[in-house]
Amino acid sequence: QPDVMALELLRRARGKGYDGGKTALYELVKALRPERIAPIVRFEGLAGEFSQHDFGHVDVRYIGGSKKRVHFFASRLKYSRWVQVSIVENERVEALVRAMVDHFAAWGGLPLLAVFDRPKTIALKWTKDGKVTDWNPIFGAVALDLGIGVELCWPRSPEQKGSVENLVGWVKGSFFKQRRFVDDEDVVQQLAGWHDEVNTKRASRATRIVPAVRLAEEKPRLRPMPIEPAELALRIPVHVGPTGYVTHETHPYSMDPESMGLAGTLYLHRDRVRIVAGRFEATHPRKFGLDEMSTLPEHRAPRVAAATGPRAKRYMKREHLTRLGEHALEYITELVHRRPKIWIRDVDRMHEMLERHADDAMRAAFARGLNDGNFGAEYIAHYLTTRDAIAQQQELFS
């Protein structure tokens, strides 16, 4: 009866007259009990059935002596062994789904199942037996949009991983630890050459066949992409705040003032942000820089009109101008101190100019005013209307 617990064996032994210590009996049980070894089943996926995905990172020392931690996302089709690796900025969910979709597009389609080794960016909660009870909503929405199945293999459980191959370890050992790099750009260039080598020239150790040969067999089994990488939008629940802005990753994006207080959805693209709240919608260029924000020109006048009282309107206009950037903030600050009694008039005039001219033209005019030491709405108007002024100002601003 190999399943009887040692505690029960001790009870039975004591019933038969054993008066020794429990530790000695436990050691005897351990020595005699047959060890159970679970068989490893190799799920050698069929064509178009499985793809394997995982994050990894490695400390790279460049030829110049500097050292940097490089993060990457690796994917491999199990049948053909065709591999794709992308350098990523971090190991968060957006980096995962964008790299994953890029890799699907590079293969020419979707397999039936995407297998992941580490679920922390995919599953938020799970039971002890590994059943997911709470999926990451951003990842889950993308998986539904793609129509792809997801299978999770938990860390330190090689018996679940099919062919029991360490994809991340193989990428490190085959690429990062074998080569020397000059800088970040050199890593990307050499990675492209490595892709060509391992996929089209070198036979896989597992199949002894070049992956490109097997990919030709596998492609007919891959399903068409319902979403191209450039059109992939992550859906994020948002709320339009009392200032009329929606904030995502510290960057505020303006909305129509009438949408304040409404719940909505932010559609996050690689290069733009689209926000829908009720009947209101706005599309902004995506911001990445520190303290960057985006205010659409059509939202400025309604926000001023919605402000209560002349003082509130005055300071909202000034805020619109100062938020154009550091040159605008420095210019308005100097203007207020030089013209403490009449700066309101200047702000009113410059806000009217902001309604007629592009943001970049205003930024360039403020930069020119700082450079020349001229402070006042009349100077900004002159810079905006002088022949060839915009081109000259933009050159100075850049």
N, C-alpha and C positions, 0 to 999 in steps of 0.2 A: 504493500500500500504506500507507494511513494508520495501520495498527496497528503498524508496525515501530518499535521503540524508537529513541530518538535515539542511544543508545550503539551500536546496530547500524549505523545510518546513518553514524556517525563511522568505524566500522571499515571499512565499504565505501568511504567517501570516501578514507580513507588508502590503501586498496588501489589506488585509481585515481590516486594521486599527490598528494593533498591534504596539505599540510604546515603548515596554519594551526592556530590554537588551537581547542579544543573549544567554548569559550564562544561564539565567533562563529558556529560551525556550529549550535549549539543554538538561538541566537537566530533564525537563518534558518529552522530547522525549525519553531520556534514560530510564526513569521510565516506560513509557507506551509501548515502542517497545518490542515485544516478543523476548526473547533470543533464538538464534539458537544453538542447540546442535547437533553436528554431531554424528550419531550413530557409535559405535565401532563394527567393524565386526571382528569376531574371525576366522582367517584362520587356522584351526586346521590341518595342513598338512596331506596328505595321506602318506601311507608307501612309503619311498624312494623319497619323493617329495622335502622336505625342510631340510636344516641344517642352524643353526644360529651360528654366529661367532662374537667375539668381543675381543678387548684388555682390560685389566684392570691392575690396580696397587694398592698396599696396603702397608702401613708402618707396618712392623713386628718388634716387640720387642722380642729379644731372652732372654732366661732364665738368661744368664750372664749379661744382662743389656744393651747390644748393640742394636742399632736400624738400620734397613735397609729397603729401599723401594724395594719391590719385584714386578717385572712385570710378567704378565701371559697372555696367550692367551687361551680363552675358546671356545669350540665348542659343539653343541648339536644337535642331530637329533630330529626334531620336533615331529615326530610320536611316536617313542619309548621312547624319553627323555633320551637316552643314552648320557652321557656327557664325554668329554675329556678336560683336562686342562694341559697345558705345561708351565713350567717356562721358560721365555725368557730373554735375556739380555737387550733388548730394544723393542720399539714399531714401528720399521721401517719395510719397505716392505719385506725385506728378512726374518726377523723373522716371519712375518705374513704368507708368502707363505710356508715356510718350516714347521711351526707348523700345518698349515692347511692340507698339504699333509700327514704329519704324522698322523693326526687325521682321515683322509679319510682311510688310510691304516689300522688303528686300528679298524675301523668300518667294513672293508672288502669290501669297494667300495664307489662309488660316488652317491650322490643324484642328482636330476635334477637341483635344484637351491641352491646356497649358498647365504644366506641373511646376510648382514652386517649392523650394527647399525651406525657405524661412518666411513665415506668414505675418510678420509684425506690421508690414505696410499693407497687408491684404485683409487679415482677420483681426478684429479687435478683441473678441472673446471666444473662447472655445471650452468644451468640456474636457475632462481628464482623458477620455478615449479619443480626443482629437476632432470631435464633431464641432464645426463652427456654429456659434450661436449669434454672432454679431459681426457682419462683414464691414470692412471699410466702405462707406457709402460712395466715395469717389471712384474707387476701384470697381466696386460692384456695378455702378452705372455704366462704366466703360465696357465691362465684360458683357453686360446685357446688350449694349449697343452693337458690340461686335458679334454677339451670338456664339460665344466660345465657352466651353466648359472649363472649370478650374479644379485642379486636384492639388491638395497640399500634402507635403511630406515633412514631418516634423524634424527639427534638428536632432542629430545623434540617433537617427533611426534609419540606418542604411538598408535594412530589409524592405523599407517602403519605397526605395528610390529606383526600382527597376533594375537597370544595368549597373547600379552601384558605382556610378562615376562621379567624381568630384569635379564639376564643371569649372568652378572658380579656381580651385587648386591647379587644374590643368592650364587655364589661361595664364595664371601667374607664372607657372613653371615653364610654359612653352613660349611665352612672349615677354612679360615684364622682367623676369629674372635672367633672361638670356641676352638681353640687348642693353646698349648704352644710349642715352638720349641727351640731346642738347638743351631742349626746352619743351614747353607744352605742345607747340606746333609740331615739333619733331616726333613726339609721341603719337599724334594723330596721323601724321604721314606714314610712319613706320607701321602703325596698326593697319592702315589700308593695304600695305604690301603684305603684311602677315596674313590678312584675310585671304588674299589671292593665293598665297602659298598653301595654307592649310585646307582650303576649300577646293582648289582646282588643280593642285600639283602633287600634294602629298597624300598617300593612302592613309585612311584611318586605321589606327592600331586595333580597333574593335572589329571592323568589318573587312579590313585589308583591301578596301576599295576606295578610290578617290571620291570624296563627298559629292563633287559635281556630277559624277556618273549616276549616283543614286538619287540625287536631287531631280534629275531628268525623269526618273521613274516616279518620284514622289509628287512632283508638281501637279499632275492631273488629279491627284487626290486632295489637294489643298483647295479650300473653299474661297470664293471671291471675297475681297475686302469690302464691307458695307460702308466703311468710312476711310477716307484717305488721311494720312498723318497731318496734312496741313489744315484739314477741316475738323480735326478732333477738338472738341470743347468739353472741358470738365465742368460739371454742374455743381455749383456751390450755393447753399441757401444763404440769403443775406437779408438785411433789414435797412431801409433808408432812414438814416438818423435825422435828428431835429435840425441839423445844419444843411440837410439836403444832399448829403454825400453818402456813398457806400464805401466802406473801407475794406480792402483786401490786402493782406500781407503788408500792413502799415501804409498803403497807398490809397488816398481818398479819390473817388471818382464821382463827379457831379451827376445829379438827377434833377428833373423838373421839380420845383418846390412843392407842387401839388401832390407829389408822391411821398412826401415826408410821412413817416410812420408806417408805411406799407411794407409787408414782407415780399420778397422777390427771389429771383434766381440769377446768379452771376454765371455767365458762360465764359469760361477761361480758355482762350486760345493761346497759341505760342506768342503772337504779336499784338493781340487786341483783347479787349474785354467788352462783352455785351451784357447789359443788365436789363432785366425785365421785371417790372413791379406793377401789377395790375395792368392798366392800359398804357403805362408809360414805358418807354424803351430808350436806351442810350448806348452808343458804341464809342469806346475810347481806345486810343493807342495804349498798349500795356506799359506800365511803368516798372522800372527795375532799380533805378538809382535811389540813393539815400534821400529821404524826405521829399521825393517827387510826388506830385499830385496832378490830376487832370480835371480841368474845368472847361466844359464845352461853351463856346460863345453864346449859343442860344439859351443857356441856362442863367447867364449873368443878369440880364434885364429882369426876368421874372423873379429872381431871388431878391433883387433890390426892391422891386415893387411889393414883394411879400413882406419885407421888413417893416416893422411898426415904428413910426415916428421918424422925423428928419435926422436925428442923431444916429439911429440905427442904420438908416440908408447911407449916410455919409461914411460910416466906418465899414460898411459892407463893400462900398465902392473902393475904399482904400485897400481893403483886404484882397479884392480881386486883382488890384495892381501889384501889391507886394508879393502875391503868390506866383507871379511870373518868374521869380528866380532871385538869386542873390544880387544881381545888378539893380533890379527893380526895387528890392527891399532897401538897398543902400541909398539909391537915388531918392526914394520917398522919405526915408529917415532924414537925409540931409535937407530936403525941401521943407519938411515940417519945422526943423530947427532954424532955417534961414527965413522962412515966411510964416511964423507962428500964427499971425492973424488972418492970413489970406490963403493958406494952403488948401482950404476947403474948395475955393474957387478953382485952383489948379487941379485938384483931384477930380472935380466934376468934369472939367474939360478933357482931362486925360482918359477918364472912363468912357467918355463919348468917342474918343479916338480908338479906344480898345474895341468898341463895338464895330468900328469901320475897318480896322486894320488887323492883320493876322498877329497872333501872339509873338511869333518870331520877330516880326517887324518892330513891335513895341519893345521887346527885349533888346534888340539892336540899338534902338533909339535911346533907351536908358543907358546902355553901355557907352554910347557916344557922348551923352550928356555928362556922365561921370568923367570920361576922358578929357573933355573940354572944360569941365568945371562950370557948366551952365545949368542952372536949376530953375525950372519953371515950365508951365504947360506950353508957353509960347515957343520954347526951344525944342521941346519934343515934337510939336506940330511942324516946326521948320525942318527937323531931321527927317520927318516922315514924308514931306512933300518936296524936298530939294531934289533936283534932277540927279538920277542915279544914286540917290541917298540910300535906298534900301540895299542895293548891292554893296555899297561901301560899308554900310553899318554891319551887314551880315558878315563881311570879311573881318571887320574889327572884332565883332562878337565872337567869332570862331577862334 
